């Protein structure tokens, strides 16, 4: 069993926190693989070009906060997977409407889920709950358990920084399978894509490969 003490290696993959030297590769992966292919982003027609500036600002934010993680191929030294972590109550200093307006419906749905969680947990303070915001692995490294390992390491990071829980808005089949089936998160609340309205439009009704976006949570206090 891995102990997730960063940095560590497993099956020729190196795991560590994101550093300034990783910035260019992290931005590229976020823009080219998460931007266009996350289900809601894809439904909104978001391209790598649309997402590029958002990816740059997000990467700057997470490098400053020193929580987020990467996996690198030991042989090539290339980044192959990225996991973005933050305090659930922190807002990234990004003007979504200005940087990537196509993301507004995505943030509206995720904000709806977060609102339900905060309403049910009004006692939450900064430092209590970590959010796993983004997890993406490039396709040529799929089915090797890399995201599962990174997300397991995320729990270790959360514990070391004093967080008691970790939550995530899981939007696709892979992220829901990893969190709910492999890592034993619990579903807190879900919003079916077909029933979510942005203004007067069922904006995500064309998403058919998965039924709903789910907010999941896990108690990680004393988990290790």
Order of alpha helices (4+ residues) and beta strands (2+ residues): beta-beta-alpha-alpha-alpha-beta-beta-alpha-alpha-beta-alpha-beta-alpha-beta-beta
